[in-house]
Amino acid sequence: MPVVWGLAGPKIGEREAAEAMLRHDKHLIRPGQIIIGDKGFAGRDFEAFITNELEAQLIRPDRKDEKPRFGKLGGIRQWVESVFDTLKGQLTLEDHGGRTPTGLYSRVAGRLLALAAGIWHNWLIGTPNKRSLIAYDH
């Protein structure tokens, strides 16, 4: 489930964008919380920021040029990709229709809210697959 989100220009690196979002919304990060990232989040400074400033733990796939720490994260990555697939497919994230920055933000936020509401409702009713929104698709 996405906890923080933002829109960034294509020239900004994903690590820099992630750090800016996490700095802005660090009140949402609890000590000891696990943050899952991609190989692109490798870096001493970024990991120090996560560990020291946020008091969280970054888990990401190991790179070939470093000693193994986390191993393969295929199962977790599959969860993340299923969330993105739901956002892009059922919730038409890429076909948002926003024409201004304000319109774009509001349409993305609406889709994330719909995803959160569906997952929350699935937890309340005890549905086995919490991330599935098929029951709400029509």
C-alpha positions in Angstrom: 0.0 0.0 0.0 1.5 3.3 -1.0 2.1 5.5 2.2 3.6 8.6 0.6 3.5 9.7 -3.0 4.5 12.6 -5.2 5.0 13.7 -8.7 8.5 14.6 -9.9 10.0 15.8 -13.1 11.8 13.2 -15.3 15.2 14.9 -14.7 15.1 14.2 -11.0 16.6 10.9 -9.9 14.3 8.4 -8.1 16.5 8.4 -5.0 16.4 12.2 -4.7 12.6 12.2 -5.3 12.1 9.5 -2.7 14.3 11.3 -0.1 12.4 14.5 -0.7 9.0 12.8 -0.1 10.3 10.9 2.9 11.7 14.1 4.4 8.4 15.9 3.8 6.3 13.2 5.3 8.7 11.7 7.9 6.0 12.0 10.5 4.3 9.0 8.7 7.4 6.8 9.2 7.6 4.9 12.5 10.9 3.9 14.1 11.8 0.4 12.9 9.5 0.6 9.9 10.7 -1.2 6.8 11.0 0.7 3.6 11.2 -1.4 0.5 13.2 -0.1 -2.5 14.7 -1.0 -5.8 18.4 -1.4 -6.7 18.3 2.2 -7.6 18.1 3.1 -3.9 21.6 1.8 -3.2 23.9 4.4 -1.8 25.6 5.1 1.5 24.1 8.6 1.9 20.5 7.4 1.2 20.8 4.4 3.5 22.3 6.7 6.2 19.3 9.0 5.8 16.8 6.1 6.2 18.7 4.6 9.1 19.8 7.6 11.1 17.2 10.3 10.3 14.1 8.2 9.9 15.2 5.4 12.2 13.8 2.9 9.6 15.3 0.0 7.7 15.8 0.0 3.9 15.5 -3.3 2.2 16.4 -3.6 -1.4 17.7 -6.2 -3.8 21.4 -6.9 -3.5 23.6 -5.5 -6.3 26.2 -7.8 -7.9 29.1 -5.6 -6.7 28.3 -5.8 -3.0 28.2 -8.5 -0.4 24.8 -10.2 -0.1 22.5 -8.6 2.6 18.9 -9.0 1.5 18.8 -11.6 -1.2 16.2 -11.7 -3.9 12.9 -9.9 -3.1 10.8 -11.5 -5.8 7.8 -12.1 -3.6 7.7 -8.6 -2.2 8.3 -7.1 -5.6 5.4 -9.1 -6.9 3.1 -7.5 -4.3 4.4 -4.0 -5.3 3.9 -4.7 -9.0 0.4 -6.0 -8.3 -0.4 -2.6 -6.6 1.0 -0.7 -9.6 -1.0 -3.0 -12.0 -4.2 -2.3 -10.1 -3.5 1.4 -10.2 -2.8 1.4 -13.9 -5.4 -1.2 -15.0 -8.5 -1.0 -12.9 -8.0 2.5 -11.6 -6.7 3.9 -14.9 -3.9 5.9 -13.3 -2.1 6.5 -16.7 -5.3 7.7 -18.3 -6.0 10.3 -15.7 -7.1 13.2 -18.0 -5.6 15.9 -15.8 -4.6 19.0 -17.7 -3.1 21.1 -15.0 -0.8 20.2 -12.1 -3.8 20.7 -9.7 -6.0 18.5 -11.8 -3.3 15.8 -12.1 -2.6 15.8 -8.4 -6.4 15.5 -7.6 -6.9 12.7 -10.0 -3.9 10.7 -8.8 -4.9 11.3 -5.2 -8.5 10.1 -6.0 -7.2 6.8 -7.5 -4.9 6.2 -4.5 -7.8 6.9 -2.2 -9.9 4.4 -4.1 -7.2 1.8 -3.7 -6.8 2.5 0.0 -10.5 2.3 0.6 -10.8 -1.0 -1.3 -7.9 -2.6 0.6 -9.3 -1.2 3.9 -12.7 -2.6 3.2 -11.2 -6.0 2.2 -9.5 -6.1 5.6 -12.7 -5.3 7.4 -14.7 -8.0 5.7 -12.0 -10.6 5.9 -11.4 -11.2 2.2 -8.4 -13.5 1.7 -6.8 -11.4 -1.1 -6.6 -7.9 0.6 -5.2 -6.1 -2.5 -7.8 -7.4 -5.0 -10.3 -4.9 -6.2 -12.0 -7.3 -8.6 -15.2 -7.4 -6.5 -15.5 -3.6 -7.1 -14.8 -3.7 -10.8 -17.8 -3.2 -13.1 
